[in-house]
Amino acid sequence: MKTLLAFFLTLSLSAAKRPNILFILADDLSVKDLSIEGSTFHETPHIDALAKSGMRFTNGYSTSQVCSPSRASIMSGQYPARLGITDWIGAATGLAWKRNDKILPPENGDRLPAKLTTLAEALKEGGYRTFFAGKWHLGGKGSAPEDHGFEINKGGYHSGSPRGGYFSPYDNPALTDGPSGEILPIRLAQETGQFIAKESEQPFFAFLSFYSVHGPIQTSPDLWEKYRKKATTAGLASERFKIDRTLPVRQIQDCPIYGGMMESMDDAVGLLTAKLQELGLHENTIIVFTSDNGGVSSGDAFATSCLPLRGGKGRQWEGGIRQPYYISAPGITAPGSTSRQLATGTDFYPTLLDLAGLELLPEQHPDGISLLPALKGKTSPRTLYWHYPHYGNQGGEPSSIIREGDFKLIRYYESGHEELYNITKDIGEQSDLASTQPQLLKTLSAKLSKHLSEIGAKIPQPDPRFNPQRKKATLAAYHSTLKDRLEKQHANFLKPDYQPNKTWWDSLQSKD
């Protein structure tokens, strides 16, 4: 009996010494939105400080160019195609797809599979208290955060955007409304900080999943004015958009509404890092910061530019999949360090288990690797894959991708052609090497085909309803009428007398 008691006491003491984990996930944030990554318009001192406190992975990626698949990968350690969640949950597929397109998007999962042992469940079993705040978008009733290992949930439900907007009342069934004028990212940070304070005597896993900076784009009058003046002082552009194949793409960061949203999210991050300092927990807390997909340079709110990366959210180029990827692990990561290790969303699961001193679960996270060696300065070669057989609302094309070393191959399902880029030398993906390096193209293509077959990836099929002439007319309209409308709308954001719609600055007004 004494031996058994001693065992449990030892286990308890071991658990108490484990590091805390704070995981911060932004929504639709471009890596180029951050001042530490080169933005001269947005101001993100708190996120910059977090990045400098640990290691920045300069080849860090999400596993998809849209939200639900990449979020599922973080929770599961598995590629979207293996999970069967390859588009945002709720997107139309098959014959339910009503757009006039050449192929039919294949079936898409509607929830995170219950059979999985998620990252939260694994940490909970390892002695961690678990908490979730913010955007979930991995299923509704029966597949909420509480069904996948989180003991407390503040704000996570089936919706992929803040249904009531960014100011209270939120119209969120998992989050009570705050006082008039309360802003969502600050509220979510406060909820997270309260959990941390309450659980500071035992190891915790707090997952703060911002709705920011997903549309609708909304900010306060003072922040709009701050960034309006900043853009005006820098000199207003006469043209902000250019066509890249399918839709207009934003080329400049000067949206004052989006700039205000960026600052509010950054303030929320600062609130949490200050709370850790206040509680004396900063030396024993691992902090992760990343985004679920690239910034919205095309489609949705057309709010930011990802340059020099090509494209953005929903698109197959680096702007859609390359992310801020920061890990601060006191005592392990050297402050201000960087790594060129190829890293993706599936790697967080094994990495955090490793950092927590828990056994890895390779059957649960087969597509991830522990980045602990990289955090200590050692890199190793690997191959990354993406599979998005859908049409992005932002102009993305159904495709699969492989990245190995410096090279990236993109396979397009509409035409069957493939593009090859040297990402190290050509970050903007402007020089297609397919015709000049046919052997490398063949090798990477074969590896991609083998991978897709092994994980059971669903391949899209032709749509018999497709009308090529109507498609041509639609694209022509996008390239002229839509571009003209966007130019006028975004210039209007910067006018001194600009007035938002009634759902915004006055949170007491109707949200219908």
GINOR-V486475 format. One record per run of one state. SS is the DSSP state (@ for helix, = for strand, . for the rest). FROM is the first residue (numbers start at 1). LEN is the number of residues. If there is no record, write none. Layout:
ss=SS from=FROM len=LEN
ss=SS from=FROM len=LEN
This chain:
ss=. from=1 len=1
ss=@ from=2 len=15
ss=. from=17 len=3
ss== from=20 len=7
ss=. from=27 len=4
ss=@ from=31 len=3
ss=. from=34 len=1
ss=@ from=35 len=3
ss=. from=38 len=7
ss=@ from=45 len=8
ss=. from=53 len=2
ss== from=55 len=3
ss=. from=58 len=2
ss== from=60 len=2
ss=. from=62 len=5
ss=@ from=67 len=10
ss=. from=77 len=3
ss=@ from=80 len=4
ss=. from=84 len=10
ss=@ from=94 len=3
ss=. from=97 len=6
ss== from=103 len=2
ss=. from=105 len=14
ss=@ from=119 len=7
ss=. from=126 len=3
ss== from=129 len=6
ss=. from=135 len=10
ss=@ from=145 len=4
ss=. from=149 len=3
ss== from=152 len=3
ss=. from=155 len=12
ss== from=167 len=1
ss=. from=168 len=4
ss== from=172 len=1
ss=. from=173 len=2
ss== from=175 len=1
ss=. from=176 len=7
ss== from=183 len=1
ss=@ from=184 len=15
ss=. from=199 len=5
ss== from=204 len=6
ss=. from=210 len=11
ss=@ from=221 len=14
ss=. from=235 len=6
ss== from=241 len=4
ss=. from=245 len=2
ss== from=247 len=4
ss=. from=251 len=5
ss=@ from=256 len=23
ss=. from=279 len=3
ss=@ from=282 len=3
ss== from=285 len=7
ss=. from=292 len=26
ss=@ from=318 len=4
ss== from=322 len=1
ss=. from=323 len=2
ss== from=325 len=4
ss=. from=329 len=8
ss== from=337 len=3
ss=. from=340 len=3
ss== from=343 len=1
ss=. from=344 len=3
ss=@ from=347 len=9
ss=. from=356 len=16
ss=@ from=372 len=4
ss=. from=376 len=7
ss== from=383 len=6
ss=. from=389 len=10
ss== from=399 len=6
ss=. from=405 len=2
ss== from=407 len=6
ss=. from=413 len=5
ss== from=418 len=5
ss=. from=423 len=15
ss=@ from=438 len=17
ss=. from=455 len=6
ss== from=461 len=2
ss=. from=463 len=5
ss=@ from=468 len=25
ss=. from=493 len=20
